[in-house]
């Protein structure tokens, strides 16, 4: 009797039933991730608020201490309230111009900035070119390194008598002091940046047979940009320091002369206001050069 083959019918595949434990785990994981994201956002907000609030609190504390010392020891350094009372015109109207040297702080600072712009601009161009040459040519670097190390330590005011004797005019002398003071950090940092260019970049330039001009603009300058802007930031600060010190002796319109003139007139409140202007302008110059460096180097320059 032949075997009967029975066809086994399979029941339709039943739909998978979700595991309640896995679903609960996914919910817990999603909640934990949401908490982490929220905590990260709170930390960022707290950091930004701290960057604003902490300096404000510190300034407020210093002003309170200064006010207390000024009230406790009258006749010495004027307190903030005294400065506000005695230098109202200087604070709230920095744009007045009565002719001669009787001008508001804005015009004195603008005159000083114009001198810094010329002197520092020349120092930046010459410093980058000289630093690039010294970083590339080994024998030139070895020959000039002792001279640079000696000259960079000379204080700005020490150059003033030499510049006056050679140039015989106040304006060129001030520009020379700015130039000779600010060029050395630019030269040194540019030279370091050029010497630290990766060898692979140099090999690519040789393979492509780039001309010296093409190598300078396409390889050397972009690779050394972070170091160059570090030198520029140091240089602009030193140039601002140099012009303020030089103007105290050269006279005429300028923030340095204004501070010295107010000292001779025993107007300490005006001097304090002028010093705040000097500090703020120096800070702005530094941040402008830093932002320019961030833009040019695409975020690789130092903050």
VOBA-1610 file (N, C-alpha, C; in pm, whole numbers, padded with zeros to 5 digits, always signed):
BEGIN
Unk+00086-00118+00000Unk+00000+00000+00000Unk+00089+00123+00000Unk+00072+00202-00105Unk+00161+00320-00115Unk+00142+00414+00002Unk+00263+00471+00029Unk+00258+00570+00138Unk+00188+00695+00091Unk+00107+00744+00179Unk+00039+00870+00148Unk+00120+00985+00207Unk+00157+01072+00115Unk+00233+01189+00157Unk+00135+01296+00201Unk+00146+01326+00322Unk+00056+01430+00375Unk+00126+01565+00370Unk+00060+01660+00315Unk+00111+01796+00308Unk+00084+01866+00439Unk+00194+01913+00492Unk+00181+01985+00619Unk+00159+02132+00589Unk+00053+02177+00634Unk+00021+02320+00614Unk+00076+02398+00731Unk+00143+02506+00695Unk+00200+02595+00798Unk+00105+02709+00821Unk+00093+02737+00943Unk+00005+02849+00979Unk+00073+02980+00945Unk-00002+03081+00913Unk+00057+03212+00881Unk+00144+03261+00996Unk+00254+03330+00954Unk+00348+03381+01055Unk+00279+03487+01138Unk+00285+03461+01262Unk+00220+03557+01352Unk+00306+03681+01367Unk+00244+03793+01377Unk+00314+03920+01392Unk+00389+03920+01525Unk+00511+03977+01517Unk+00595+03981+01638Unk+00535+04077+01739Unk+00533+04032+01856Unk+00477+04114+01964Unk+00591+04192+02029Unk+00582+04327+02039Unk+00693+04406+02097Unk+00718+04365+02242Unk+00848+04358+02272Unk+00889+04322+02407Unk+00872+04443+02498Unk+00793+04433+02602Unk+00772+04549+02689Unk+00899+04592+02759Unk+00990+04500+02787Unk+01116+04536+02854Unk+01203+04621+02761Unk+01213+04580+02633Unk+01293+04657+02537Unk+01234+04796+02515Unk+01102+04804+02507Unk+01039+04934+02488Unk+01067+05026+02606Unk+01061+04971+02726Unk+01090+05051+02845Unk+01236+05098+02846Unk+01326+05009+02801Unk+01468+05046+02795Unk+01492+05158+02695Unk+01423+05152+02580Unk+01437+05259+02480Unk+01387+05392+02534Unk+01279+05387+02609Unk+01226+05511+02667Unk+01324+05570+02769Unk+01382+05482+02851Unk+01479+05529+02949Unk+01603+05588+02882Unk+01648+05523+02773Unk+01764+05573+02699Unk+01736+05708+02637Unk+01616+05722+02576Unk+01579+05850+02516Unk+01570+05959+02622Unk+01516+05927+02739Unk+01506+06025+02846Unk+01645+06066+02896Unk+01737+05968+02907Unk+01874+05999+02951Unk+01945+06088+02850Unk+01926+06060+02721Unk+01987+06144+02618Unk+01930+06285+02621Unk+01800+06297+02642Unk+01739+06429+02651Unk+01793+06507+02770Unk+01813+06436+02882Unk+01871+06503+02999Unk+02013+06550+02972Unk+02092+06468+02903Unk+02228+06507+02871Unk+02232+06629+02779Unk+02144+06631+02681Unk+02139+06746+02590Unk+02098+06872+02665Unk+01996+06857+02752Unk+01951+06973+02830Unk+02061+07022+02924Unk+02135+06926+02986Unk+02244+06965+03075Unk+02356+07034+02999Unk+02384+06986+02877Unk+02487+07049+02795Unk+02448+07192+02757Unk+02321+07212+02723Unk+02274+07347+02691Unk+02282+07439+02812Unk+02247+07385+02930Unk+02256+07468+03051Unk+02399+07506+03082Unk+02492+07411+03059Unk+02633+07442+03084Unk+02683+07551+02989Unk+02643+07543+02863Unk+02683+07645+02767Unk+02628+07782+02806Unk+02501+07784+02847Unk+02441+07912+02888Unk+02511+07965+03013Unk+02542+07873+03107Unk+02611+07916+03229Unk+02750+07968+03198Unk+02820+07904+03102Unk+02954+07951+03065Unk+02947+08090+03003Unk+02850+08110+02912Unk+02836+08242+02849Unk+02799+08348+02951Unk+02707+08312+03042Unk+02669+08408+03146Unk+02787+08437+03238Unk+02866+08333+03268Unk+02983+08354+03352Unk+03087+08443+03288Unk+03101+08430+03155Unk+03196+08515+03084Unk+03158+08662+03092Unk+03031+08690+03112Unk+02985+08829+03123Unk+02974+08872+03269Unk+02914+08786+03350Unk+02888+08824+03489Unk+03014+08832+03573Unk+03105+08737+03557Unk+03225+08736+03640Unk+03310+08861+03622Unk+03337+08906+03497Unk+03410+09033+03485Unk+03334+09151+03546Unk+03201+09153+03529Unk+03123+09262+03586Unk+03130+09262+03739Unk+03120+09142+03797Unk+03131+09132+03943Unk+03269+09173+03992Unk+03373+09132+03917Unk+03509+09169+03955Unk+03529+09320+03947Unk+03480+09380+03838Unk+03491+09526+03824Unk+03415+09597+03935Unk+03295+09547+03965Unk+03217+09608+04073Unk+03287+09599+04207Unk+03349+09484+04233Unk+03423+09467+04359Unk+03542+09562+04366Unk+03615+09573+04257Unk+03730+09663+04255Unk+03688+09808+04274Unk+03577+09846+04210Unk+03528+09983+04226Unk+03486+10009+04371Unk+03423+09908+04433Unk+03381+09925+04572Unk+03502+09940+04664Unk+03605+09858+04641Unk+03726+09870+04722Unk+03794+10003+04698Unk+03801+10043+04572Unk+03862+10172+04537Unk+03786+10287+04601Unk+03654+10280+04597Unk+03572+10385+04658Unk+03596+10391+04808Unk+03603+10274+04870Unk+03628+10272+05014Unk+03763+10330+05051Unk+03866+10295+04976Unk+03999+10350+05003Unk+04004+10500+04978Unk+03933+10543+04873Unk+03931+10686+04845Unk+03861+10766+04954Unk+03756+10709+05010Unk+03686+10777+05120Unk+03767+10771+05249Unk+03841+10663+05269Unk+03918+10648+05393Unk+04044+10734+05393Unk+04102+10755+05272Unk+04226+10834+05262Unk+04206+10948+05164Unk+04133+11050+05203Unk+04110+11164+05112Unk+04241+11239+05085Unk+04246+11301+04967Unk+04365+11375+04930Unk+04464+11295+04849Unk+04444+11164+04838Unk+04532+11081+04757Unk+04469+11053+04622Unk+04464+10927+04588Unk+04401+10887+04463Unk+04251+10913+04470Unk+04194+10987+04373Unk+04050+11017+04380Unk+03966+10891+04366Unk+03855+10888+04436Unk+03763+10774+04431Unk+03684+10778+04300Unk+03618+10668+04262Unk+03539+10667+04139Unk+03432+10776+04137Unk+03366+10799+04251Unk+03264+10906+04254Unk+03327+11042+04231Unk+03449+11063+04283Unk+03519+11189+04262Unk+03561+11205+04116Unk+03607+11096+04057Unk+03644+11099+03915Unk+03523+11133+03829Unk+03410+11073+03859Unk+03288+11100+03784Unk+03245+11245+03798Unk+03264+11301+03914Unk+03223+11439+03937Unk+03319+11539+03871Unk+03449+11514+03881Unk+03546+11610+03832Unk+03572+11600+03681Unk+03548+11486+03621Unk+03579+11467+03478Unk+03454+11441+03397Unk+03344+11508+03433Unk+03218+11484+03362Unk+03228+11518+03214Unk+03286+11633+03184Unk+03294+11674+03043Unk+03381+11577+02964Unk+03489+11532+03024Unk+03580+11441+02956Unk+03514+11305+02931Unk+03428+11264+03024Unk+03363+11134+03011Unk+03246+11139+02914Unk+03161+11238+02929Unk+03036+11241+02853Unk+03045+11320+02723Unk+03154+11395+02703Unk+03168+11471+02579Unk+03312+11458+02529Unk+03350+11340+02479Unk+03488+11322+02434Unk+03516+11381+02296Unk+03417+11445+02234Unk+03432+11493+02097Unk+03451+11644+02086Unk+03463+11714+02197Unk+03476+11860+02188Unk+03612+11897+02130Unk+03615+12011+02064Unk+03739+12060+02002Unk+03739+12212+02007Unk+03822+12265+02094Unk+03830+12411+02110Unk+03954+12468+02043Unk+04019+12389+01963Unk+04139+12434+01894Unk+04265+12403+01971Unk+04375+12393+01899Unk+04503+12363+01963Unk+04503+12222+02021Unk+04551+12215+02146Unk+04554+12085+02214Unk+04435+12069+02308Unk+04345+12167+02309Unk+04226+12159+02395Unk+04119+12080+02321Unk+04131+11949+02325Unk+04040+11861+02253Unk+03992+11751+02347Unk+03883+11687+02306Unk+03833+11572+02381Unk+03922+11449+02360Unk+03899+11350+02443Unk+03983+11230+02436Unk+03973+11158+02302Unk+03859+11167+02239Unk+03842+11100+02110Unk+03947+11147+02009Unk+03970+11278+02002Unk+04063+11333+01905Unk+04208+11300+01942Unk+04238+11299+02071Unk+04372+11259+02112Unk+04399+11113+02077Unk+04301+11026+02105Unk+04318+10884+02073Unk+04325+10864+01922Unk+04244+10938+01847Unk+04245+10924+01701Unk+04381+10963+01644Unk+04441+11070+01697Unk+04574+11110+01651Unk+04677+11003+01682Unk+04671+10947+01803Unk+04765+10841+01839Unk+04743+10717+01753Unk+04618+10684+01725Unk+04590+10567+01642Unk+04641+10586+01498Unk+04633+10708+01447Unk+04684+10733+01312Unk+04834+10709+01307Unk+04906+10750+01412Unk+05050+10724+01417Unk+05078+10574+01430Unk+05001+10507+01514Unk+05019+10363+01531Unk+04989+10290+01400Unk+04886+10334+01328Unk+04852+10268+01203Unk+04965+10273+01102Unk+05032+10390+01092Unk+05142+10403+00996Unk+05263+10322+01043Unk+05304+10344+01167Unk+05423+10275+01217Unk+05406+10125+01223Unk+05291+10079+01273Unk+05268+09936+01285Unk+05249+09872+01148Unk+05184+09944+01055Unk+05168+09890+00920Unk+05302+09865+00853Unk+05394+09962+00865Unk+05527+09943+00808Unk+05600+09828+00877Unk+05586+09819+01010Unk+05651+09711+01084Unk+05595+09575+01044Unk+05463+09567+01020Unk+05402+09439+00982Unk+05455+09392+00847Unk+05459+09482+00748Unk+05507+09443+00615Unk+05654+09404+00620Unk+05736+09490+00678Unk+05880+09461+00684Unk+05908+09339+00772Unk+05835+09325+00881Unk+05858+09213+00971Unk+05825+09079+00908Unk+05714+09072+00834Unk+05676+08946+00769Unk+05776+08911+00659Unk+05817+09009+00580Unk+05914+08982+00473Unk+06050+08940+00530Unk+06097+09015+00631Unk+06227+08981+00690Unk+06222+08847+00761Unk+06113+08821+00835Unk+06101+08693+00903Unk+06093+08576+00806Unk+06025+08595+00693Unk+06018+08489+00592Unk+06157+08460+00534Unk+06233+08567+00509Unk+06368+08548+00455Unk+06458+08477+00555Unk+06454+08522+00679Unk+06541+08462+00780Unk+06500+08318+00812Unk+06370+08289+00803Unk+06326+08153+00827Unk+06362+08058+00716Unk+06386+08112+00596Unk+06419+08028+00481Unk+06570+08011+00464Unk+06644+08119+00484Unk+06789+08118+00461Unk+06859+08096+00594Unk+06922+07981+00609Unk+06981+07943+00737Unk+07098+08032+00777Unk+07186+08063+00682Unk+07304+08143+00718Unk+07265+08285+00758Unk+07158+08339+00696Unk+07112+08473+00734Unk+07052+08472+00874Unk+06980+08366+00908Unk+06921+08357+01042Unk+07029+08351+01148Unk+07131+08268+01124Unk+07239+08256+01223Unk+07317+08386+01238Unk+07332+08459+01128Unk+07409+08582+01134Unk+07336+08696+01203Unk+07203+08701+01190Unk+07126+08813+01245Unk+07061+08784+01379Unk+07058+08658+01419Unk+06989+08623+01544Unk+07046+08697+01666Unk+07178+08705+01685Unk+07227+08781+01802Unk+07187+08928+01799Unk+07189+08988+01679Unk+07151+09130+01668Unk+07005+09149+01704Unk+06918+09062+01654Unk+06775+09073+01684Unk+06750+09055+01833Unk+06817+08958+01894Unk+06796+08932+02036Unk+06840+09049+02123Unk+06941+09124+02077Unk+06986+09241+02152Unk+06891+09358+02131Unk+06855+09385+02007Unk+06773+09503+01976Unk+06631+09491+02031Unk+06577+09369+02036Unk+06438+09354+02080Unk+06421+09384+02229Unk+06530+09384+02306Unk+06521+09411+02449Unk+06535+09559+02483Unk+06562+09643+02384Unk+06577+09787+02410Unk+06440+09849+02435Unk+06420+09920+02545Unk+06289+09982+02574Unk+06252+10087+02469Unk+06123+10113+02448Unk+06082+10209+02345Unk+06140+10348+02365Unk+06138+10399+02489Unk+06185+10535+02512Unk+06335+10549+02489Unk+06409+10438+02495Unk+06553+10447+02471Unk+06584+10480+02326Unk+06489+10450+02235Unk+06509+10483+02094Unk+06477+10628+02064Unk+06406+10695+02153Unk+06357+10829+02123Unk+06470+10931+02103Unk+06571+10938+02188Unk+06678+11036+02163Unk+06751+11012+02031Unk+06771+10884+01997Unk+06839+10852+01871Unk+06754+10896+01752Unk+06623+10868+01760Unk+06535+10906+01649Unk+06524+11057+01636Unk+06519+11129+01747Unk+06514+11275+01740Unk+06643+11333+01683Unk+06757+11274+01721Unk+06884+11323+01669Unk+06897+11296+01519Unk+06843+11182+01474Unk+06858+11146+01333Unk+06753+11213+01246Unk+06628+11219+01293Unk+06518+11269+01210Unk+06483+11415+01237Unk+06513+11464+01359Unk+06500+11606+01396Unk+06356+11658+01395Unk+06257+11571+01389Unk+06116+11612+01394Unk+06041+11512+01481Unk+05934+11563+01545Unk+05861+11479+01640Unk+05783+11367+01572Unk+05711+11402+01463Unk+05625+11302+01398Unk+05704+11184+01342Unk+05808+11206+01261Unk+05886+11090+01213Unk+05953+11014+01327Unk+05992+11085+01432Unk+06056+11017+01545Unk+05959+10923+01614Unk+05833+10967+01632Unk+05732+10880+01693Unk+05705+10758+01606Unk+05698+10778+01475Unk+05675+10665+01385Unk+05790+10566+01390Unk+05914+10618+01398Unk+06030+10530+01406Unk+06027+10448+01535Unk+05991+10511+01646Unk+05985+10439+01774Unk+05881+10328+01767Unk+05765+10356+01708Unk+05663+10253+01693Unk+05716+10139+01606Unk+05778+10175+01496Unk+05829+10074+01402Unk+05933+09985+01467Unk+06033+10045+01529Unk+06145+09968+01582Unk+06104+09888+01705Unk+05997+09929+01773Unk+05951+09856+01891Unk+05866+09734+01854Unk+05784+09750+01751Unk+05687+09644+01719Unk+05736+09545+01615Unk+05847+09572+01548Unk+05887+09484+01438Unk+05946+09353+01487Unk+06010+09352+01604Unk+06084+09233+01645Unk+05996+09112+01676Unk+05885+09127+01749Unk+05801+09007+01767Unk+05743+08954+01637Unk+05719+09044+01540Unk+05666+09001+01410Unk+05773+08920+01336Unk+05897+08969+01338Unk+06007+08899+01270Unk+06029+08761+01333Unk+06036+08757+01464Unk+06068+08631+01533Unk+05958+08528+01512Unk+05832+08567+01528Unk+05722+08471+01512Unk+05706+08426+01367Unk+05728+08516+01273Unk+05722+08476+01132Unk+05833+08377+01101Unk+05952+08404+01152Unk+06066+08315+01129Unk+06037+08176+01186Unk+05980+08170+01305Unk+05946+08041+01366Unk+05840+07969+01283Unk+05741+08042+01236Unk+05636+07980+01155Unk+05690+07924+01025Unk+05781+07997+00960Unk+05839+07949+00835Unk+05925+07825+00858Unk+06001+07824+00965Unk+06088+07709+00994Unk+06007+07585+01031Unk+05882+07604+01078Unk+05799+07490+01117Unk+05705+07443+01006Unk+05726+07491+00884Unk+05644+07443+00772Unk+05672+07295+00750Unk+05569+07211+00743Unk+05593+07066+00723Unk+05673+07039+00596Unk+05759+06940+00602Unk+05844+06906+00488Unk+05761+06859+00370Unk+05645+06800+00397Unk+05558+06756+00287Unk+05516+06874+00200Unk+05489+06989+00262Unk+05452+07107+00185Unk+05567+07149+00093Unk+05689+07145+00148Unk+05806+07184+00069Unk+05825+07087-00048Unk+05805+06959-00022Unk+05821+06859-00128Unk+05716+06879-00238Unk+05593+06912-00199Unk+05488+06937-00299Unk+05525+07057-00385Unk+05579+07161-00323Unk+05620+07279-00398Unk+05730+07245-00499Unk+05821+07155-00459Unk+05927+07115-00551Unk+05871+07033-00666Unk+05777+06943-00635Unk+05717+06861-00741Unk+05642+06948-00841Unk+05569+07046-00790Unk+05492+07135-00877Unk+05577+07242-00943Unk+05704+07251-00901Unk+05798+07349-00957Unk+05744+07492-00943Unk+05703+07524-00823Unk+05651+07658-00797Unk+05764+07760-00801Unk+05733+07877-00852Unk+05829+07987-00850Unk+05841+08039-00708Unk+05946+08116-00676Unk+05957+08172-00540Unk+05836+08253-00498Unk+05779+08328-00590Unk+05659+08405-00557Unk+05540+08317-00527Unk+05522+08212-00609Unk+05412+08119-00587Unk+05431+08041-00457Unk+05554+08004-00428Unk+05582+07932-00303Unk+05552+08021-00183Unk+05585+08149-00194Unk+05562+08241-00082Unk+05414+08257-00055Unk+05335+08280-00159Unk+05193+08310-00139Unk+05106+08185-00123Unk+05145+08073-00182Unk+05061+07953-00179Unk+05101+07852-00072Unk+05227+07853-00031Unk+05275+07755+00067Unk+05319+07823+00196Unk+05417+07910+00186Unk+05479+07967+00306Unk+05384+08054+00386Unk+05319+08148+00320Unk+05232+08242+00392Unk+05114+08172+00459Unk+05038+08085+00389Unk+04927+08017+00459Unk+04974+07928+00573Unk+05087+07859+00556Unk+05133+07767+00661Unk+05182+07841+00785Unk+05239+07960+00765Unk+05294+08036+00877Unk+05196+08139+00934Unk+05075+08144+00881Unk+04979+08247+00923Unk+04952+08249+01074Unk+04928+08135+01141Unk+04904+08141+01286Unk+05019+08205+01363Unk+05142+08172+01328Unk+05257+08232+01395Unk+05268+08381+01362Unk+05239+08415+01237Unk+05248+08556+01197Unk+05152+08641+01277Unk+05030+08594+01294Unk+04932+08674+01366Unk+04959+08677+01516Unk+05025+08575+01567Unk+05070+08585+01706Unk+05169+08700+01722Unk+05262+08711+01628Unk+05355+08823+01631Unk+05287+08956+01609Unk+05187+08961+01524Unk+05114+09086+01500Unk+05039+09131+01625Unk+04982+09037+01698Unk+04912+09074+01822Unk+05007+09132+01925Unk+05123+09069+01939Unk+05223+09123+02031Unk+05272+09258+01982Unk+05294+09269+01851Unk+05345+09393+01795Unk+05250+09509+01809Unk+05120+09486+01789Unk+05025+09598+01799Unk+05014+09646+01943Unk+05025+09555+02039Unk+05025+09597+02178Unk+05148+09679+02213Unk+05264+09637+02162Unk+05387+09711+02189Unk+05388+09846+02118Unk+05329+09853+02000Unk+05323+09981+01929Unk+05233+10080+02002Unk+05122+10033+02059Unk+05034+10120+02135Unk+05104+10168+02262Unk+05178+10079+02325Unk+05257+10117+02443Unk+05362+10220+02406Unk+05428+10201+02291Unk+05537+10290+02251Unk+05486+10430+02219Unk+05372+10442+02152Unk+05325+10575+02114Unk+05280+10655+02235Unk+05217+10588+02332Unk+05174+10659+02452Unk+05295+10711+02528Unk+05398+10628+02539Unk+05519+10672+02609Unk+05590+10782+02531Unk+05596+10770+02399Unk+05667+10869+02318Unk+05598+11005+02321Unk+05467+11005+02314Unk+05394+11131+02310Unk+05407+11211+02439Unk+05437+11142+02548Unk+05459+11215+02674Unk+05578+11309+02664Unk+05676+11272+02582Unk+05795+11355+02568Unk+05792+11442+02443Unk+05721+11397+02338Unk+05721+11471+02213Unk+05625+11589+02214Unk+05518+11579+02292Unk+05420+11688+02297Unk+05324+11684+02180Unk+05241+11789+02168Unk+05141+11796+02062Unk+05016+11719+02098Unk+04930+11699+02000Unk+04806+11626+02021Unk+04835+11477+02025Unk+04775+11408+02120Unk+04794+11264+02136Unk+04760+11225+02278Unk+04723+11099+02298Unk+04679+11056+02429Unk+04794+11057+02529Unk+04916+11029+02484Unk+05031+11034+02575Unk+05057+11176+02623Unk+05054+11271+02531Unk+05072+11411+02570Unk+04961+11457+02662Unk+04839+11414+02636Unk+04726+11454+02721Unk+04749+11408+02865Unk+04794+11283+02883Unk+04817+11232+03018Unk+04927+11313+03087Unk+05034+11343+03017Unk+05144+11419+03078Unk+05101+11563+03108Unk+05023+11622+03020Unk+04975+11759+03041Unk+04882+11766+03162Unk+04796+11665+03178Unk+04707+11664+03294Unk+04784+11638+03423Unk+04891+11563+03414Unk+04975+11543+03533Unk+05039+11676+03576Unk+05087+11752+03480Unk+05145+11882+03514Unk+05041+11977+03570Unk+04915+11956+03535Unk+04807+12039+03588Unk+04744+11980+03714Unk+04797+11866+03761Unk+04749+11799+03883Unk+04602+11759+03872Unk+04561+11715+03754Unk+04422+11671+03732Unk+04423+11517+03725Unk+04424+11455+03843Unk+04434+11310+03850Unk+04311+11240+03795Unk+04195+11303+03811Unk+04072+11241+03760Unk+04076+11229+03608Unk+04126+11332+03541Unk+04138+11326+03395Unk+04238+11218+03352Unk+04344+11203+03429Unk+04444+11101+03397Unk+04382+10961+03408Unk+04302+10938+03510Unk+04239+10807+03528Unk+04145+10776+03412Unk+04068+10876+03370Unk+03979+10855+03255Unk+04059+10825+03129Unk+04169+10897+03110Unk+04253+10874+02992Unk+04315+10734+02997Unk+04354+10688+03115Unk+04411+10554+03126Unk+04308+10446+03091Unk+04184+10470+03129Unk+04078+10375+03092Unk+04062+10370+02940Unk+04067+10487+02877Unk+04061+10492+02730Unk+04178+10415+02669Unk+04298+10436+02722Unk+04417+10369+02669Unk+04400+10217+02679Unk+04354+10169+02794Unk+04335+10026+02811Unk+04229+09969+02718Unk+04118+10040+02704Unk+04010+09991+02618Unk+04053+09989+02471Unk+04122+10093+02427Unk+04167+10096+02288Unk+04269+09986+02263Unk+04361+09964+02358Unk+04457+09855+02343Unk+04388+09719+02335Unk+04286+09699+02418Unk+04210+09573+02415Unk+04140+09556+02280Unk+04080+09663+02229Unk+04010+09655+02101Unk+04107+09624+01987Unk+04224+09687+01989Unk+04324+09659+01886Unk+04365+09511+01888Unk+04388+09460+02007Unk+04427+09319+02019Unk+04318+09227+01967Unk+04192+09254+02002Unk+04083+09168+01957Unk+04062+09178+01806Unk+04082+09296+01749Unk+04066+09311+01604Unk+04171+09229+01530Unk+04296+09235+01576Unk+04401+09156+01512Unk+04374+09007+01531Unk+04325+08968+01650Unk+04295+08827+01676Unk+04181+08778+01586Unk+04077+08859+01571Unk+03965+08820+01484Unk+04010+08811+01339Unk+04094+08905+01296Unk+04146+08898+01160Unk+04229+08771+01140Unk+04307+08736+01242Unk+04385+08613+01234Unk+04298+08489+01228Unk+04189+08488+01307Unk+04096+08375+01302Unk+04032+08361+01164Unk+04000+08474+01102Unk+03937+08471+00970Unk+04036+08426+00862Unk+04156+08481+00866Unk+04254+08450+00761Unk+04303+08307+00774Unk+04328+08262+00898Unk+04381+08127+00919Unk+04271+08022+00937Unk+04145+08064+00922Unk+04030+07972+00933Unk+04026+07903+01068Unk+04049+07981+01172Unk+04033+07931+01308Unk+04155+07867+01370Unk+04270+07868+01301Unk+04388+07803+01358Unk+04476+07899+01435Unk+04454+08030+01423Unk+04534+08127+01497Unk+04493+08126+01644Unk+04584+08170+01731Unk+04556+08171+01874Unk+04450+08275+01907Unk+04363+08243+02006Unk+04260+08336+02047Unk+04321+08448+02129
//
